[in-house]
Amino acid sequence: MIIGVPKEIKNNENRVGVTPAGTMELIKNGHTVFIQQNAGLQSGFSDEEYINVGGKILPTIEEVYKTAEMIIKVKEPIEPEYALIKKDQLVFTYFHFASSEPLTTAMINSGAVCVSYETVEDPDRSLPLLTPMSEVAGRMSIQQGAKYLEKPLKGRGILLGGVPGVAPAKVLILGGGVVGTQAAKMAAGMGADVTILDISIKRMRYLDDVMPANVNTEFSNEHNIRKHIKTSDLIIGGVLIPGAKAPKLITRDMLTEMRPGTVLVDVAVDQGGCFETTKPTTHQDPVYIIDDVVHYSVANMPGAVPYTSTLALTNVTLPYAIQLANKGWKAACAENVPLKKGLNVINGDVVYPAISEAFNLPLKDVDGYLK
């Protein structure tokens, strides 16, 4: 199969879809890999490194899309890429369709086959291709939150871990999944007073067992959220419903109950955000303030640490990419149930229920395409 790896063009997105090591493995399996010139540079990988393992360099994004049967990238295509995607072309990336109707419409109109990293789902309901980026984003949420708590950046002016004789900051984490767990580890390690809210008693039992003494768990409901936001300094939104829009757990009116300089970090922004006042921001312009509450909602947080993120992402996506390339998407998805759940849009038809529900679109049975 002819595989194309374009340079990411989303604002400050520095990751690349495949590392040189991943390129070598695809080539060893008999495939041809075209990399756009300088696609890996911001992740620390030069064109020469790709060439040395057998990759071929193309100068423009247009040539990559025109040449490739399968596109491997990191972020969802943005408007300048829509017209480049061809009918029957296999696109393997993060899509987050439920948060963007224009993207959904564009991919339906393209006739492409869209396999979304974030909806590949193992039998235990875990999301193997989303997990490493959730780990990065969860850890970064505390890193960024701690920074924006500083007074020159309009935060409360509080040190996350406090100092002897001065209490640490209070961190509220909505969701005890991968993002919430990693955020709690980082915040607890810095000495903060951490509370995780979740709706799964089983998950809270696990977190109680593995977390240090400065991390507590409580059941997530509106009453407990309203109680904690009054005294929290940093609030992390880490709630995920696979492939669907995130629920709005903090509403607009709740901002008035928070103290001036409270920082909100919405890691769920790719799925529409779990704060009502969330709007996507960029690394170039990451925050905005509503009612004296600082909002950080960068839609590609791991893009700020591209070396770590690209390696972590390729580690998990490569085995699936090899299956898709070796067998073709139909055979690969028919044989691999978790990968089949990654199919979102096929030749103009929506085949993933959450997307159909989000935009009231007809839903086709995915199995009909795999026979």
N, C-alpha and C positions, 0 to 999 in steps of 0.2 A: 504494500500500500504506500501511496505517496502522502507523507505527513508534513504539515506546515506549522511552524511556530512563529506567529507574528509578534512584533514588539507591542507591548501594552501601551495604549494611548490614553487611558483614563488618567485624570489629574493625579500626578505624583504617584502613579503605580509603577513601582520599580522592580516588581517580580517578573519572572519569565516562566513560561509553561513547562519547559523541560530543561534540565541541566545537561552539561556535556556527558556526564555519566549515564543519564537516562537516554540521551541520543545514541550513545554507543550500544546500549541494550536493544533499542529499537532496530538499529542497523544490523546487529547480530542476528535478529530474527528475520532478516531479509527485506526490511523496509527502507525506503529512501526518505531522508529527513531534510527538509529545507528550513533554514533559520533566517529570519529577517536580519539584515545587517544591524549590529549593535543591540540586538534584542536582549542579550544577557548581560550587557555591560554594567547596568546599575545593580545587578545582583552579584557582580564580581566575576562574571564569566566572559572572556573575550571571544571574538569571532575565531581567532586562531585555535582556541581550545575546542571549539565545535568542529573546525576543519580537521584537527588532529585525530578526532575519533571517527571521521568519515562523513560529517555533516556537510551540507552544501549551503552557501550563503547567497541570499537574494537581496538586492538593494532596497526594494520597496514593499510595503504592506500589500499593495495591489497585486504584485507578482506572487506573493505567498498564497493569498487567497485564490488566485486564478489557477495556480499549479496544483494545489493540494486537494486530495480526496478527503482527508481528515485534518481538522484544525485542532491543535491542543493549545489552550491558553489558560489564563488565570481568571480574569474578570469577564463579566458579561460584555458582549459587543456593545459599543456605544454608537450613536447615530452615524458618524462617518463610516462605520464598518457595515452598516445594514446592507447597503447595495453591493458590497463585495461578496457576500455569502450566497452561494449558489444552490440551486435545487439539487437535492440528494447528497449534498455535502454533509459530512458528519462533523459536528462541532461539540467538543468535549471541554467543558469549562464550568465555572460557577455562573449560574444564570439568575437565580433569585427572581423568577418570573412573577410571582405573586405580588411583588412590590412595584412592578412597572408594567402598566398596560401598553405603552408604546413599544417597549422591547418585545412583549408577547406578540403584539400585532405584527411587528416587523419580522419576527422569526416564523410566524404562521405564513406570512406572505412570501417568505424566501423559499419555502419548500424544503428547507434543510432538515436534518435529523439532529435534534438537540438532546444531548445527554448531560444532565446537570450533576456536578460533583455533590451538591448539597443534599440531593435526594437519594443517592445510593445508600441503601439501608440494610444492615445485617439483621439476621433473625432476632437478635436481642434488642432490636430497635436503635442500636447505636449507628452513627453516621461516620463511617471510616474515612471518607474524603473531606469531611468538614472538621473532624476532630482536631487535626494538627493546627489548622488556622484558628479554631476556637481556643486552643491552648495558648497560641501566641496572643490573640486578641484579649483573652481573659487576663493574662499577665500584664499586657500593655495598658489595660484599662486602669489599673492601679498606678502604674508608672505615670500615665498622663494625668489621672485624677489628682495624684499627689502634687504634680507640677502646677495644675490650675487652681489648687487650693492656696497658692501663694498670693499675697495681697497685690503685688504689681500686676498680676494677671486676673484681678477682680475676684479672687477667691476669699475665703474667710480669714486667711492669714494664719492657718494652723498647720503645724508639722504633723504628718500622719502618725508617727510613732511617739509623739510627745517627748519629754525629757524627764529625768527624775524630779519629782515634785509638781509636774504639770501633766494632766491627763492627756492621753493620746486622742486622736481623732476617732469619731464613730463612723464606721463604714457599713452601709446597708447594701446587700446584694440580693437582687431579685432573680431567683432561679438557681438551683443547686446542681445544674448539669456541668458540662465541661467548662464553659466560660466561668460560671460561678465558682466552681471548685478551684480553678487556677487563680482567679481573682482573690479568693479567700486565702489561698496559700501565700500569695505575695503580700497582701495586706497584713495578714497575721505575722508574717516574717519581719515586716517593718514595725511591728509592735502596735498596730491599730486595734481598736475594739470593734470586732466584726460580728454582724448578724446576717445570716442567710435565711431568706424566706423561700419556701418551696411548698408544693401541694402533695408531694409524695412522702408519706411517712417512712416508707422503706428507704428512700434516698436520704432522708434526714437522719435515720438511725446509722446509716453508713458514714455520713459526714461527722456525726457525733463521735464515732469510733476513731476516725482517722485525723480529725482536726485538732490543733492544739487548744489549750484552755481558753484562749482569748477569742475563740470562734463559737458562737451560739447559733442554734437553729430555732425557727418558729414557723408555724403553719402560715402559708400565704393567703391572706384575704384582705378585703378593703380596710377592715377595722385595724388590722395589724400594720398595714402599709401606712395608713394615716397616723398611727401612733408613732411609728419610727421616723417618719420623714421630718417630724418636728425637731428632732434632736440629732439627726444624721448630718455629717459634714460632706460625705461623699456617697453617692448612690449609683450603683452599677446596675444597668439593665441587661440581663443575660438570659432572657426567656426565648425559647425557640419551639415552634410547632413546625415540623419538617415540611418544607415546600409551601407553607401557608403564611399569611400575614401574622405578625406578632400581636398579641392582645395588648390593649392600652391599659397598663396597670397604674400609671400615674397620669391623672387627668389635669387639664389646664388649671382648674380651681385649686388643686393641691399645692401649686407653687406658692400660693399666698401663705400656706402653713409652714413653709420652710424658712430657715434663717437666711438673711442676705449673705451671699457668697457661697452658698451651698453649691456643690458641683455635681452635675448629672452626666454620666457617661453611658451612652446607649449603644451597646455592642450589637443589639438586635436591629440596627438601622438598615442593614441589607434586606431585612424582611419587613420593612416599614416602620420599625421601631416600637418599643413598648412604653414610650412616653407620648402622650398626646401632642406635646409641643416639639417633638423630634422632627427635624428636617435634615437631610444629608448634608454634610460639610466635607471639606477637603483638608489634606495636610497643609495646604497653602493658607487656608482660612478656616481653622478647625473649630472655633467656638463662636457662640452668640449668647446674648443675655436676655432673658425674659423675667420680669419681676425680680430683678437682682439675683436670679439663679443662673449660674453658668452652665451652658449646655455644650457638651463635646459629643459629636455624632459623626465622626469621620467614617465613611462607608468602606474604606479599605485600610483599616488600621495596620494589618500585617505588612502592607506595602512600605511602611517606614523602616522595617528591618528585613530587607529583601533577601539578604544572604541566608539568614536563618530560615525565613519563610519558604524560599524557593526549594531549599534542600528538604525541608520537612514535607512540603507539598509533593514533590516528585517521589519521595519515598513511598507515599501511599497511592498516588495516581498511576504510577508507571505499570504495576501489574495489570490494572484494568485497561490501560491504553494498549498494552501488548496484546491482551485478549481481543480487544476491538479490532486491532490491526491484523492480527493473525487469522481471525475467524470471520471477520466482517461483523457489523453491528447486530444483524439479525441472529446469527448463530451464537454469538457471544452472549447476547441478552437472553436468548432462549435457554442457554445452559447455566447461566449465572443469575439467580433470582435477585440478589442485591443489586447487580448491575442493571437488571431490567427495571428496577424501581427508579433508576436514573433517567430513563426515557421520559421526556416531558412533552416534546412536540415532534411529530413525525409527518413530514411531507404535507404540512398545512393543517394537521389535525392535533388537537390537544388530547393527550393520553394520560395526564396526571390530574387526579381529582381536585386537588387544592387550587390548581390554576383555573380549572373550569368553574369552581365555586367563586373564586375571587372576582372573575370578570363575566360571570354568567355566560360562559361559552359552551358549545356542545362538547361532550366528552366521548371519545372513541375508546373501544376496548383495545388495550395495547397488545393483547395476545393475538388479535386478528392480523397484526403485522409480522408476527414471528413464525407463522405457519409455513 
